[in-house]
Amino acid sequence: MNERDRHSGPAGADSTARVASAPVARHAVPSSQLFQGRREVAIEHNGETYSLRQTSKGGLILTK
């Protein structure tokens, strides 16, 4: 093993080569559209129901 191999990480990996990932486009929904004047909404996901609540200080709490 030479000096470069000791510092390059796993076999065949080159620590100087970085793969840049493309930014992920996210779809944003305003909370006002979700809540529509309510303090809590139910969200169904993969057969489970979750509760999304607004706190008195403006935060959000998601519970199962």
C-alpha positions as CSV (number, residue, x, y, z in Angstrom):
1,M,0.0,0.0,0.0
2,N,1.5,3.4,-0.9
3,E,1.0,6.7,0.8
4,R,-1.9,7.7,-1.5
5,D,-3.8,4.4,-0.8
6,R,-3.6,5.0,3.0
7,H,-5.4,8.3,2.7
8,S,-7.9,7.7,-0.1
9,G,-10.6,5.8,2.0
10,P,-12.2,2.6,0.8
11,A,-10.6,0.6,-2.0
12,G,-11.0,2.4,-5.3
13,A,-12.4,5.6,-3.7
14,D,-10.7,8.8,-4.5
15,S,-11.3,11.4,-1.7
16,T,-10.8,14.3,-4.1
17,A,-13.6,13.1,-6.5
18,R,-16.9,14.5,-5.3
19,V,-20.2,13.8,-7.0
20,A,-22.4,17.0,-7.0
21,S,-26.0,16.1,-6.5
22,A,-28.6,18.2,-8.4
23,P,-30.8,20.4,-6.2
24,V,-34.2,18.8,-5.4
25,A,-37.1,20.9,-6.4
26,R,-39.6,21.0,-3.6
27,H,-43.3,21.8,-3.8
28,A,-44.2,24.3,-1.1
29,V,-47.8,24.6,0.2
30,P,-48.5,27.6,2.4
31,S,-49.7,26.6,5.8
32,S,-52.7,28.9,5.5
33,Q,-53.8,26.8,2.6
34,L,-53.5,23.6,4.7
35,F,-55.1,24.9,7.9
36,Q,-57.8,27.2,6.3
37,G,-58.4,29.0,9.6
38,R,-58.2,25.8,11.8
39,R,-55.5,25.1,14.4
40,E,-55.2,21.4,13.4
41,V,-55.5,19.2,10.3
42,A,-55.4,15.4,9.8
43,I,-53.0,14.0,7.2
44,E,-53.4,10.5,5.9
45,H,-50.2,8.9,4.8
46,N,-49.6,5.2,3.9
47,G,-52.7,4.1,5.7
48,E,-51.9,6.0,8.9
49,T,-53.5,9.3,10.1
50,Y,-51.3,12.0,11.5
51,S,-52.2,15.3,13.2
52,L,-50.5,18.5,12.3
53,R,-51.2,21.3,14.9
54,Q,-50.2,24.9,15.2
55,T,-48.7,25.9,18.5
56,S,-49.5,29.1,20.3
57,K,-46.0,30.5,19.4
58,G,-46.5,29.8,15.6
59,G,-44.6,26.4,15.4
60,L,-45.9,23.1,14.1
61,I,-46.2,19.7,15.8
62,L,-46.8,16.5,13.8
63,T,-48.0,13.5,15.7
64,K,-49.1,10.0,14.8
